[in-house]
Amino acid sequence: MQVILVQDVDNLGAVNELVSVKNGYARNYLIPQKFAVEASPSNLKQLEEKLKVKAKKEAAMLAEINKVTEALKASPVKLTAKTGTSGKIFGSITSLQLARAIREQKGYEIDRKRIAVNDDVKELGTHKASIDFGNGNVTEIEFEVGNAE
């Protein structure tokens, strides 16, 4: 029997997935527990529409991510930090400081948890960080750390 999953089911499949299961499993467990609906022609049509809407949303989100990525790669984000006489930074640059700098300089609000500074930034100069937008969309940006006088 073919059913359309309404929720994620362990060892079976994800939401909006069409799966084949035994009749008893579908009728006695999946359908009464509202984990799945029978794969009738009308339900299949609804599934098709849901998948089209989801694809449109993902395409729009990908276009927005590409726009943000281009803006971030156009010019490096600049940060300032206090340094000692040897040029070393007091402390280090964190993802929170980088997120604030992106918001102030580029106008994009990026959650600091999505930003990973690639190395321990304890010196002045150009460094790299990666931003994970989700769904496998990761981009690497450059930022400059200058002396705060």
MARMISE-467133 format. One line per field, with one value per residue: residue in three letters; residue number from 0; x, z, y of N, C-alpha, C in turn. Coordinates in nm, 4 decimals. Each point is the difference from the previous one (the first is absolute). Layout:
rest: c(ALA;...)
nr: c(NUM;...)
neast: c(X;...)
nup: c(Z;...)
nnorth: c(Y;...)
caeast: c(X;...)
caup: c(Z;...)
canorth: c(Y;...)
ceast: c(X;...)
cup: c(Z;...)
cnorth: c(Y;...)
! end
This chain:
rest: c(MET;GLN;VAL;ILE;LEU;VAL;GLN;ASP;VAL;ASP;ASN;LEU;GLY;ALA;VAL;ASN;GLU;LEU;VAL;SER;VAL;LYS;ASN;GLY;TYR;ALA;ARG;ASN;TYR;LEU;ILE;PRO;GLN;LYS;PHE;ALA;VAL;GLU;ALA;SER;PRO;SER;ASN;LEU;LYS;GLN;LEU;GLU;GLU;LYS;LEU;LYS;VAL;LYS;ALA;LYS;LYS;GLU;ALA;ALA;MET;LEU;ALA;GLU;ILE;ASN;LYS;VAL;THR;GLU;ALA;LEU;LYS;ALA;SER;PRO;VAL;LYS;LEU;THR;ALA;LYS;THR;GLY;THR;SER;GLY;LYS;ILE;PHE;GLY;SER;ILE;THR;SER;LEU;GLN;LEU;ALA;ARG;ALA;ILE;ARG;GLU;GLN;LYS;GLY;TYR;GLU;ILE;ASP;ARG;LYS;ARG;ILE;ALA;VAL;ASN;ASP;ASP;VAL;LYS;GLU;LEU;GLY;THR;HIS;LYS;ALA;SER;ILE;ASP;PHE;GLY;ASN;GLY;ASN;VAL;THR;GLU;ILE;GLU;PHE;GLU;VAL;GLY;ASN;ALA;GLU)
nr: c(0;1;2;3;4;5;6;7;8;9;10;11;12;13;14;15;16;17;18;19;20;21;22;23;24;25;26;27;28;29;30;31;32;33;34;35;36;37;38;39;40;41;42;43;44;45;46;47;48;49;50;51;52;53;54;55;56;57;58;59;60;61;62;63;64;65;66;67;68;69;70;71;72;73;74;75;76;77;78;79;80;81;82;83;84;85;86;87;88;89;90;91;92;93;94;95;96;97;98;99;100;101;102;103;104;105;106;107;108;109;110;111;112;113;114;115;116;117;118;119;120;121;122;123;124;125;126;127;128;129;130;131;132;133;134;135;136;137;138;139;140;141;142;143;144;145;146;147;148)
neast: c(0.0853;-0.0365;0.0824;-0.0567;0.1246;-0.0671;0.0714;0.1143;0.0320;0.0518;0.1092;-0.0711;-0.0053;0.0038;-0.0320;-0.1234;0.0322;0.0041;-0.0553;0.0575;-0.1120;0.0057;-0.1068;0.0357;0.1258;-0.0464;-0.0853;0.0907;0.1004;0.0488;-0.1075;-0.0282;0.1325;-0.0574;0.0740;-0.1094;-0.0166;-0.1097;0.0717;-0.1110;-0.0695;-0.1001;0.0376;0.0159;-0.1153;-0.0518;0.0557;-0.0430;-0.1139;0.0031;0.0393;-0.0950;-0.0871;0.0389;-0.0060;-0.1152;-0.0370;0.0461;-0.0599;-0.1065;0.0073;0.0220;-0.0946;-0.0691;0.0309;-0.0222;-0.1084;-0.0263;0.0238;-0.0622;-0.0926;0.0074;0.0005;-0.0875;-0.0046;0.1203;-0.0495;-0.0084;0.0915;-0.0174;0.1237;0.0011;0.1210;0.0895;0.1167;-0.0190;-0.1147;0.0085;-0.1136;-0.0575;0.0069;-0.1181;-0.0095;-0.1249;-0.0822;-0.0168;0.1273;0.0230;-0.0950;0.0473;0.1229;-0.0455;-0.0678;0.1054;0.0884;-0.0593;-0.0534;0.0709;-0.1111;0.1173;-0.0639;0.0512;-0.1031;-0.0343;0.0710;0.0955;0.0733;0.0662;0.0634;0.0861;-0.0846;0.1340;-0.0003;0.0566;-0.0848;0.0107;-0.1235;-0.0305;-0.1295;-0.0694;-0.0995;-0.0718;-0.0558;0.0438;-0.0497;0.1152;-0.0581;0.1278;0.0312;0.1118;0.0187;0.0492;0.0759;0.0092;0.1068;-0.0431;0.0920;-0.0537;-0.0021)
nup: c(0.0000;-0.0771;0.0808;0.0334;0.0394;0.1120;0.0653;0.0572;-0.0582;0.1175;-0.0666;-0.0350;0.0469;-0.0836;0.0441;-0.0480;0.0548;-0.1202;0.0867;-0.0224;0.0624;0.0936;-0.0478;0.0786;-0.0348;-0.1237;-0.0065;0.0642;-0.0643;-0.1229;-0.0566;0.0933;-0.0011;-0.1179;-0.0202;-0.0596;-0.1307;-0.0404;-0.0896;0.0252;-0.1141;0.0828;0.0853;-0.1087;-0.0422;0.1246;0.0031;-0.1247;0.0399;0.1099;-0.0800;-0.0832;0.1010;0.0494;-0.1246;-0.0116;0.1225;-0.0300;-0.1175;0.0632;0.0905;-0.1002;-0.0647;0.1137;0.0190;-0.1301;0.0200;0.1151;-0.0594;-0.1080;0.0824;0.0621;-0.1202;-0.0197;0.1299;0.0550;0.1014;0.0537;0.0831;0.1182;0.0468;0.1312;-0.0202;0.0280;0.0564;0.0196;0.0032;0.1170;-0.0302;0.0797;0.0309;-0.0596;-0.1305;0.0376;-0.0098;0.1268;0.0141;-0.0655;0.0720;0.1051;-0.0390;-0.0278;0.1144;0.0599;-0.0610;0.0049;0.1216;0.0186;0.0491;0.0481;0.0359;0.1147;0.0271;-0.1058;0.0758;-0.0749;0.0949;-0.1176;0.0459;0.0978;-0.0017;0.0053;-0.1328;-0.0305;-0.0943;-0.1104;0.0345;0.0158;-0.0376;0.0462;-0.0873;0.0890;-0.1206;0.0189;0.0007;0.0639;0.0267;-0.0282;0.0498;-0.0620;0.1038;-0.0427;0.1068;0.0160;0.0720;0.0394;0.0174;0.1207;-0.0474)
nnorth: c(-0.1174;0.0997;0.0704;0.1143;0.0155;0.0201;-0.0917;0.0382;-0.1153;-0.0354;-0.0230;0.1056;0.1256;0.1036;0.1203;-0.0167;-0.1150;-0.0529;-0.0871;-0.1167;-0.0362;-0.0914;-0.0639;-0.1003;0.0246;0.0172;-0.1008;-0.0737;0.0558;0.0072;-0.0511;-0.0940;-0.0127;0.0163;-0.1101;-0.0502;0.0257;-0.0595;-0.0654;0.0680;0.0003;0.0306;-0.0965;-0.0774;0.0509;-0.0135;-0.1202;-0.0157;0.0543;-0.0769;-0.0991;0.0423;0.0187;-0.1173;-0.0462;0.0683;-0.0406;-0.1215;0.0165;0.0524;-0.0978;-0.0851;0.0660;0.0020;-0.1283;-0.0184;0.0753;-0.0608;-0.1164;0.0457;0.0480;-0.1160;-0.0563;0.0989;0.0183;-0.0099;-0.0676;0.1221;-0.0487;0.0537;-0.0027;0.0020;0.0548;-0.0905;0.0218;-0.1289;0.0648;-0.0616;-0.0611;0.0905;-0.1282;-0.0203;-0.0091;0.0258;-0.1015;0.0328;0.0293;-0.1123;-0.0600;0.0664;-0.0302;-0.1203;0.0013;0.0559;-0.0798;-0.1176;0.0115;-0.1096;-0.0505;-0.0417;-0.1111;0.0376;-0.0808;0.0715;0.0834;-0.0533;0.0574;-0.0038;0.1055;-0.0185;0.1023;0.0044;0.0210;0.1143;0.0388;-0.0735;-0.0334;-0.1291;0.0023;-0.1022;0.0188;-0.0699;0.0100;-0.1230;-0.1231;-0.0074;0.1152;-0.0202;0.1183;0.0307;0.0801;0.1159;0.0189;0.1316;-0.0210;0.1197;0.0913;-0.0112;0.1218)
caeast: c(-0.0853;0.0769;-0.0512;0.0746;0.0304;-0.0388;0.1054;0.1177;-0.0137;0.1312;0.0245;-0.0974;0.0148;-0.0184;-0.1272;-0.0357;0.0665;-0.0872;0.0674;-0.0782;0.0040;-0.0992;-0.1357;-0.0306;0.0768;-0.0632;-0.1370;-0.0076;0.0904;0.0340;-0.1168;-0.0688;0.0855;0.0134;0.1358;-0.0071;-0.1303;0.0019;0.0453;-0.1089;0.0317;-0.0123;0.1114;0.1214;-0.0052;0.0348;0.1433;0.0677;-0.0115;0.0871;0.1386;0.0223;0.0111;0.1273;0.1072;0.0010;0.0553;0.1435;0.0630;0.0033;0.0966;0.1322;0.0289;0.0325;0.1310;0.0998;0.0096;0.0754;0.1371;0.0676;0.0245;0.1065;0.1273;0.0365;0.1106;0.0121;-0.0542;0.1117;-0.0163;0.1129;0.0273;0.1131;0.1169;0.1160;0.1121;0.0491;-0.0972;-0.0963;-0.1285;-0.0404;-0.1146;-0.0072;-0.1217;-0.0990;-0.1078;-0.0934;0.0552;-0.0102;-0.1427;-0.0326;0.0646;-0.0754;-0.1264;0.0249;0.0634;-0.0667;-0.1451;-0.0626;-0.0054;0.0395;0.0121;0.1409;0.0196;0.0230;0.1324;0.1124;0.1288;0.0799;0.1167;-0.0016;0.0414;0.0677;0.0929;-0.0553;0.0134;-0.1174;-0.0323;-0.1169;-0.1051;-0.1008;-0.1370;-0.0867;-0.1368;-0.0890;-0.0232;0.1247;0.0471;0.1065;0.0859;0.1153;0.0208;0.1220;-0.0155;0.1257;0.0089;0.0910;0.0338;-0.0886;0.0858)
caup: c(0.0000;-0.0039;0.0859;0.0020;0.1397;0.0463;0.0960;-0.0102;0.0698;0.0073;-0.0825;-0.1093;-0.0928;0.0458;-0.0325;-0.1417;-0.0775;-0.0409;0.0356;-0.0073;0.1239;0.0026;0.0251;0.1435;0.0618;-0.0373;0.0517;0.1455;0.0744;-0.0609;-0.0276;0.1244;0.0783;-0.0826;-0.0532;-0.1452;-0.0647;-0.1131;-0.1232;-0.0983;-0.1039;0.0499;0.0927;-0.0810;-0.0621;0.1059;0.0242;-0.1117;0.0204;0.1131;-0.0446;-0.0880;0.0860;0.0722;-0.0952;-0.0233;0.1195;0.0035;-0.1058;0.0472;0.1092;-0.0602;-0.0648;0.1081;0.0524;-0.0993;0.0064;0.1220;-0.0212;-0.0891;0.0740;0.0979;-0.0687;-0.0779;0.0712;0.1318;0.1178;0.0768;0.1451;0.0708;0.1294;0.0721;-0.0085;0.0813;-0.0762;-0.0956;-0.1075;0.0339;0.0492;0.1352;-0.0197;-0.1388;-0.0713;0.0119;-0.0996;0.0389;-0.0520;-0.1450;-0.0334;0.0188;-0.1066;-0.1234;0.0107;-0.0111;-0.1255;-0.1188;0.0173;0.0065;0.1341;-0.0037;0.1352;0.0314;0.0078;-0.1361;-0.0415;0.0603;-0.0324;-0.0374;0.0860;0.1177;-0.0469;0.1080;-0.0602;-0.1011;-0.1369;-0.0662;0.0463;-0.0654;0.0811;-0.0837;0.0440;-0.0388;-0.0168;0.0098;-0.1213;-0.0735;-0.0581;0.0821;-0.0753;0.0747;-0.0186;0.0579;0.0802;0.0367;0.1377;0.0068;0.1328;0.0535;0.0648)
canorth: c(0.1174;0.1231;0.1061;0.1262;0.0308;0.1328;0.0329;-0.0851;-0.1274;-0.0641;-0.1180;-0.0107;0.1100;0.1378;0.0633;0.0113;-0.1034;-0.1091;-0.1250;-0.1232;-0.0770;-0.1071;0.0477;0.0028;0.1073;0.1263;0.0119;-0.0155;0.0877;0.1295;0.0844;0.0419;0.0890;0.1207;0.0104;-0.0116;-0.0068;-0.0911;0.0647;0.0060;0.1004;0.1380;0.0254;0.0129;0.1326;0.0950;-0.0167;0.0643;0.1449;0.0358;-0.0063;0.1153;0.1184;-0.0124;0.0279;0.1442;0.0648;-0.0277;0.0795;0.1391;0.0070;-0.0125;0.1284;0.0936;-0.0396;0.0418;0.1454;0.0306;-0.0474;0.0945;0.1244;-0.0240;-0.0237;0.1191;0.0640;-0.0616;0.0672;0.0542;0.0027;0.0596;-0.0615;0.0582;-0.0859;0.0330;0.0552;-0.0997;-0.0179;-0.1051;0.0494;-0.0376;-0.0890;-0.0444;0.0382;-0.1064;0.0016;0.1060;0.1254;-0.0066;0.0161;0.1430;0.0760;-0.0262;0.0735;0.1431;0.0395;-0.0546;0.0094;-0.1322;-0.0589;-0.1406;-0.0540;-0.0272;-0.1447;-0.0479;0.0461;-0.0716;0.0617;-0.1164;-0.0179;0.0857;0.1319;0.0708;0.0943;0.0890;-0.0504;-0.0573;-0.1344;-0.0580;-0.0609;-0.0633;0.0216;-0.1105;0.0474;-0.1147;-0.0793;-0.0177;0.1263;0.0572;0.0908;0.0481;0.1435;0.0556;0.1198;0.0628;0.0493;0.1138;0.0497;0.1038;0.1005)
ceast: c(0.0899;-0.0691;0.0895;0.0217;-0.0345;0.1039;0.1214;-0.0249;0.1356;0.0028;-0.1011;0.0156;-0.0288;-0.1370;-0.0157;0.0729;-0.1002;0.0756;-0.0958;0.0190;-0.1034;-0.1356;-0.0304;0.0721;-0.0638;-0.1347;-0.0073;0.0874;0.0145;-0.1209;-0.0742;0.0816;0.0242;0.1458;-0.0018;-0.1446;0.0139;0.0347;-0.1090;0.0356;-0.0096;0.1132;0.1319;0.0066;0.0375;0.1496;0.0803;-0.0016;0.0906;0.1457;0.0340;0.0203;0.1336;0.1174;0.0090;0.0619;0.1505;0.0745;0.0106;0.1044;0.1430;0.0403;0.0395;0.1385;0.1099;0.0209;0.0839;0.1464;0.0782;0.0336;0.1140;0.1362;0.0475;0.1181;0.0076;-0.0624;0.1190;-0.0366;0.1217;0.0148;0.1187;0.1158;0.1081;0.1102;0.0505;-0.0979;-0.1002;-0.1253;-0.0195;-0.1264;0.0021;-0.1314;-0.0961;-0.1057;-0.1028;0.0475;-0.0120;-0.1456;-0.0431;0.0589;-0.0727;-0.1305;0.0224;0.0502;-0.0766;-0.1521;-0.0720;0.0104;0.0306;0.0229;0.1455;0.0293;0.0261;0.1395;0.1064;0.1290;0.0989;0.1239;-0.0114;0.0572;0.0584;0.1003;-0.0736;0.0175;-0.1308;-0.0180;-0.1261;-0.0961;-0.0984;-0.1378;-0.0846;-0.1436;-0.1011;-0.0169;0.1263;0.0537;0.0993;0.0844;0.1126;0.0198;0.1335;-0.0359;0.1366;-0.0067;0.1061;0.0196;-0.0999;0.0874;-0.0790)
cup: c(0.0000;0.0871;-0.0140;0.1454;0.0317;0.0997;-0.0317;0.0814;-0.0043;-0.0829;-0.1134;-0.1000;0.0637;-0.0427;-0.1520;-0.0880;-0.0287;0.0255;-0.0159;0.1306;-0.0093;0.0403;0.1493;0.0710;-0.0292;0.0681;0.1526;0.0775;-0.0633;-0.0174;0.1293;0.0858;-0.0711;-0.0410;-0.1518;-0.0459;-0.1192;-0.1276;-0.1068;-0.1052;0.0500;0.0968;-0.0752;-0.0673;0.1019;0.0297;-0.1090;0.0150;0.1141;-0.0425;-0.0942;0.0820;0.0738;-0.0919;-0.0302;0.1176;0.0067;-0.1055;0.0418;0.1095;-0.0550;-0.0695;0.1039;0.0576;-0.0969;0.0021;0.1213;-0.0181;-0.0888;0.0730;0.1000;-0.0662;-0.0786;0.0636;0.1393;0.1106;0.0831;0.1481;0.0599;0.1355;0.0643;-0.0023;0.0954;-0.0885;-0.1055;-0.1153;0.0256;0.0602;0.1448;-0.0136;-0.1425;-0.0612;0.0046;-0.1098;0.0324;-0.0537;-0.1524;-0.0455;0.0138;-0.1129;-0.1330;0.0024;-0.0216;-0.1374;-0.1244;0.0104;0.0035;0.1411;-0.0128;0.1433;0.0257;0.0059;-0.1367;-0.0508;0.0749;-0.0460;-0.0194;0.0857;0.1186;-0.0400;0.1174;-0.0531;-0.1016;-0.1379;-0.0540;0.0439;-0.0712;0.1030;-0.0951;0.0627;-0.0558;-0.0049;0.0132;-0.1346;-0.0843;-0.0662;0.0953;-0.0888;0.0896;-0.0305;0.0619;0.0858;0.0418;0.1439;0.0018;0.1429;0.0419;0.0737;0.0778)
cnorth: c(0.1237;0.1048;0.1224;0.0363;0.1455;0.0516;-0.0865;-0.1263;-0.0683;-0.1276;-0.0172;0.1134;0.1340;0.0517;0.0116;-0.1007;-0.1109;-0.1300;-0.1174;-0.0763;-0.1116;0.0559;0.0145;0.1131;0.1353;0.0162;-0.0021;0.0973;0.1383;0.0912;0.0380;0.0971;0.1328;0.0261;0.0003;0.0052;-0.0934;0.0764;-0.0075;0.1048;0.1444;0.0346;0.0143;0.1367;0.1082;-0.0053;0.0704;0.1525;0.0471;0.0026;0.1158;0.1274;-0.0013;0.0328;0.1494;0.0746;-0.0199;0.0806;0.1465;0.0165;-0.0075;0.1294;0.1046;-0.0301;0.0439;0.1511;0.0429;-0.0390;0.0961;0.1301;-0.0184;-0.0190;0.1215;0.0732;-0.0596;0.0856;0.0461;0.0042;0.0694;-0.0672;0.0694;-0.0989;0.0475;0.0545;-0.0977;-0.0247;-0.1110;0.0627;-0.0436;-0.0836;-0.0531;0.0463;-0.1189;0.0126;0.1083;0.1356;0.0045;0.0185;0.1458;0.0844;-0.0199;0.0781;0.1494;0.0409;-0.0447;0.0050;-0.1333;-0.0555;-0.1488;-0.0455;-0.0398;-0.1493;-0.0605;0.0371;-0.0793;0.0669;-0.1145;-0.0227;0.0951;0.1362;0.0774;0.1006;0.0868;-0.0629;-0.0539;-0.1441;-0.0488;-0.0570;-0.0655;0.0210;-0.1129;0.0502;-0.1136;-0.0671;-0.0138;0.1246;0.0650;0.0897;0.0488;0.1478;0.0397;0.1204;0.0489;0.0479;0.1083;0.0460;0.1110;0.1010;0.0987)
! end
